[in-house]
Structures are given as C-alpha cells and as structure tokens.
Amino acid sequence: MSDGVPYKATQSVYLLPLLLAVAAVATGLWAAATGEVGAVVVWIALGLAAVLSLVFSRLTVLVGKGQVLAEFGPGRPRRRYRLDEVTGIEQVRNKWWYGWGLRWIPNGSMYNVWGLDAVELRLASGKVFRIGTDEPAALRAALEAEQARVATHSMPDAADDEEPAE
C-alpha cells in the first residue's frame, strides 16, 4: 500500500442506521402532527440510536508499523496494540450472543460490526482482544507476518557486535 500499511480492511453495514433514521423521521413527523409528548421522547431516542448505530456501522483494521489498529466509524472509539505485546493470534468464531459493536467478552473485549468470524489477540497482560472481520484468514496472516517482521528487525545483528570503523 502507498501509506506503508501492509493490511487495511473496512467492514461496513448501513442497513440498521438507515432503518433507524427512517423510523426517527417518521416518528418526528408523527410527533409534530399530533403534539404527543411521548412521540417526542421516542423521536429523540430513535435519533440517538441512529447516530450511535452510524458510528458503530464501520470498522477499519490496519496492520503495519509493528502494530494493529481497530477503529469504528469516524476514528473513535479505537484500540491500538503493539504486536510485541501480542503473545498469540488465533482465528476464532464468536458466539452469537456476543453481539456487535464494542463488547466486553470473557477475559477481554471485542470490536465487531457484523458476522461471527474474528481474530483473537492474546495480550501479554493476559487479556484478549477480538477483532470481527469478514476475512479472518487474511487478517491473521497479516498480523503474523507483521509480528514476524517486527521480531526479525528487533533481533541483534551479528554486524552490531563489531566495533565501528574509524
């Protein structure tokens, strides 16, 4: 890639935000026409839900420069881990009840837009971080390749033991 990132993928799902936005507009029109206070509360709740679902409808994952970055929507919320903090990388399948969005899961957290496929990072802290993806094999391969690249570059070279030339 031209920006120096060996792996970049974005998953998007816009059906839920679109449906919530349509429902918010319809409820807003109903509230305006009837003057119902309850309808105004529902309209505000639907509008807020539409905004939140829009933020969580896109997940971008970047692997490069010795790290992995996963970020929702406009760039927040986001998680970044250095790959030297990662002790294991595994392709996994989430349980359906883990859901979507930013989630707390047993022993860690998860970012997921849709689907059940993910890559799990085991961290040196003992926690896990799962990244939902529609291409788990490619993400796992990119993470492993970048982790190996970082490990190779951080190993001392035999030439480093020599005295510098004067």
N, C-alpha and C positions, 0 to 999 in steps of 0.2 A: 504494500500500500504506500501511497505517496506521503502519508503523515507519519511513517515509521512504526505503525501499529500492525503487527502481523495478523491479527484477527479482530474483526469487528462485525457484530451481527446485531440487528434490531428486530425485535418481535413486536408486533402491533395488533391490537384488537380494538376496533372502534364501534362495534355494534351496541354495547352497553351504554357508553356515553351518549351515542346518538339517540337511543330509545329514552334515556333519562332526560335528555334535553327536550325531546318532543313532548314527553309527559309534563315537564316543567312548564313549557309554553302553553300547553292545553290547560293545565291547572291554573296558570296565571290568567288566562283569558276567562276561565270559569269564575275565578275569584273576582276579577274586575266586573264581570257581568252581574254576579249575584251579590257581591259585597259580603260574602261569608268570611268570617274571621278564620275559621278552621281551614278554609281553602287557601288563605294566605300563608298559614303555617305549613301546609302541605307543599305549596309552591316554593317556599324558602327551602324546605328540606330536600325537595327534588332538585332544585337548582344547585344546592351544596353537593348533593350526591353526584350530579352530572359533572361538576368541576373536579371533584375528587376522583371520579372514575376516569376522567380525561387524563389527569396526572398519572394514574396508575395503568393506563392503557398501552404504554410503550415502555419497553425495557431494552436498553442498549448495553451490550457487553463488549469491552475492549480488553485485549490481552497484548501486552508488549511492555518494553522498557522494564522488565523484571517484575511486573505487577498485573493484577486483574482489577478491572473497574466495572461495576454493575450500577447502572443508574436508570431511574424511572423518568418518564416524561421530559420535562424541561431541564433535567440535570439534578434534580433533588426529589426525593432522597437518593443518596448514593452510598455505596460501600466500595472501598479500595483496600486491597491486601497486597503486600509484597509477597512474591512467590517463595522467598526464603523463609516466610512464616508458615507456609503450607507443608504439612507433613504427609498428606495423602490426597489423591484425586481419584474420584470414583464416579462412574456413570450410574445414576440411580433412577428409580421411578417413585414419585411422590404418592402418598396415599391420597385418595380423593378428598378427604376431609381436611387436608392441609390448606386447601383453597388457593386463592390467588391474591396477589398484592404483596405487601410486606408482612411477613408472618413470623411468629415465634413457633418453632418446632422443637421437639425433644432435643436438648443439648445444643441449641443454636437458633439460627434464623434462616429465612428463605426470602428471596425475591422471585416472583413468578407472575407472568402476565396471563398465561393460559396453558392448558395441557398438563400432563403429568411427568414428562421427561425433565430431568435435571442433571446437573453435575454437582457433586458434593465435594467441598474442600474441607479437609480436616486440618485444623489450625494447631500450631504449637501450644496454644493456650488450652487445648482440649475441647474447644467449641467446634461446631461445624457451621458452614455457610453453604446453602444450596442456591444455585442459580438455575431457574427454569429456562429451558431452551427447546426449540424445535429441531435442533441439530446437535444432540448431546455428544455424538462421537467426534464431530469436528471440534467442538469446544474443548472436550477432554484432550484431544490430540494437540490442540494449540497450547493449552495450559502445560501439558507435559513437555512439549518442545521448548517452550519459553523457560520453564523451570530448569530444564537440562542446559539450555544456553546460558542462563544466569550462573548455574553451578560451575560450568566449564570456565566461564570468564572470571569467576572468583577464586579459582584454584591457582596457587602459586605456580609460576612457570619456572622451569629449570634455569632459564636465562636470568631470572630475577636474583638468583643466588650469586651471580658473578659480580665482581667489583666493576663499578662504572669506569669506562675508559677516560683517560685524562687528555 
